[in-house]
Amino acid sequence: MQEITRILHSLPIDPLTGAISVPIYQTATFVQDAPGENKGFDYARSNNPTRQVLESLIATLEHGRRGLAFASGLAAIDCVLKMLESGDEIVAVDDIYGGSFRLFTHVYEKFGVKVHYVDATDPQNILKVLSPKTRLVWLETPTNPTLKIADIEAISRFAHAAGALVVVDNTFASPALQRPLTLGADIVIHSATKYLAGHSDVIAGLLAVQDEALGERLKFFQNAGGGILGPWDSWLTIRGIETLPLRMEAHCRNAFAVARALSEHPAVAEVFYPGLSTHKNHSVAAKQQSAFGGVVSFTLKDDTTEAARTFVTNTRLFKLAESLGGVKSLLCHPATMTNKSIPSEKRLAAGVRDSLIRLSCGIEGAADLVEDVRWALEASGNNRMESRYAEATTL
Ligand SMILES: *Cc1c(COP(=O)(O)O)cnc(C)c1O
């Protein structure tokens, strides 16, 4: 069965009414027949029927057995970190999502958790810092915002030999393009805010695992911490996931077109897109992903914050905003936006230069997006500071 058919038909028909859309159970509690005698639900932090459908859906998508849904991607990440104890160590990718870095550094290091950051594009770098204290190897692939690729299969082998679990933040690829659990990873986490929900209208986090016991442990921490996703946002996320494979096709097609146009432009220094044969880890990406995603990053020959500012304020379709993965194109300047909580030496060392710009290609027409990017490059080349809002009236 094709993936989209499998996804759509894994969603239950409501047994009570035949409703084809999953009902939204907007309730905090469930009436019991006698103490402890209930219909599988007692209090909605522990379990909610709408959330439960989404939790099964992410397990289905990721080819896992258990799924959990959270109030945000970071709440999902936080739940995984709650398994750690003082003295435990994490080996993490060096250009990790800024919010994950902040949580590791300013919350968990305080409790005695140590984090080693390495360039995971070479699995040997991970091997070098693994120790008996390593509990988690934390991967993002492709990474944010420089689209580096880590070999999930090779790293999982090393990590398991050292007794560590492998966590993959699969936000950028989405399960439509990459399924880390089938490559050996133990836990997959998502900011469902991005491609899964897909419409820039909800903040949500998801995780999925293969191992039932690990799933139970994480479920315990989900309930203990309480960072659950509400029924309405669970419904929105289910609704988004129904079209995930279709949207991903358009995102990938558009990103390819934009990446090619950028590569040919004289004002552009470097383009980061795993689909380009010039990408450092193109072959690993081609091995573990079915397509290359909707995000493209690039730097300008004029490697200054000012030049980047001119670009990001001159696009008309790409809107300047944090976040990615929605149907409408977005762009951001990581050095001053998403990655500003990372110290500048660390940021530069991870390749996030001053002029780096991240594009999240939406599902608009590819030619329109290419034209928009060319227009803004022209502006940044001429250093013409013109408001995008003045232009917006001509669209
Ligand atoms: C956005 C994002 C997160 C955090 O998710 P929220 O839903 O914003 O809490 C984590 N990882 C990656 C790669 C992200 O892009």
The ligand as a MOL file (V3000), in Angstrom:
LIG
                    3D

  0  0  0     0  0            999 V3000
M  V30 BEGIN CTAB
M  V30 COUNTS 15 15 0 0 0
M  V30 BEGIN ATOM
M  V30 1 C 11.2370 24.3890 15.7280 0
M  V30 2 C 12.1570 23.2880 16.0490 0
M  V30 3 C 12.1800 22.7050 17.3230 0
M  V30 4 C 11.3360 23.2270 18.4600 0
M  V30 5 O 9.9700 23.0060 18.2540 0
M  V30 6 P 8.8180 23.9590 18.8540 0
M  V30 7 O 7.5790 23.3270 18.3180 0
M  V30 8 O 9.0650 25.3330 18.3460 0
M  V30 9 O 8.9430 23.8880 20.3350 0
M  V30 10 C 13.0410 21.6520 17.5340 0
M  V30 11 N 13.8490 21.1860 16.5580 0
M  V30 12 C 13.8640 21.7320 15.3250 0
M  V30 13 C 14.7890 21.1850 14.2960 0
M  V30 14 C 13.0300 22.8010 15.0210 0
M  V30 15 O 13.0560 23.3420 13.7980 0
M  V30 END ATOM
M  V30 BEGIN BOND
M  V30 1 1 1 2
M  V30 2 1 2 3
M  V30 3 2 2 14
M  V30 4 1 3 4
M  V30 5 2 3 10
M  V30 6 1 4 5
M  V30 7 1 5 6
M  V30 8 2 6 7
M  V30 9 1 6 8
M  V30 10 1 6 9
M  V30 11 1 10 11
M  V30 12 2 11 12
M  V30 13 1 12 13
M  V30 14 1 12 14
M  V30 15 1 14 15
M  V30 END BOND
M  V30 END CTAB
M  END
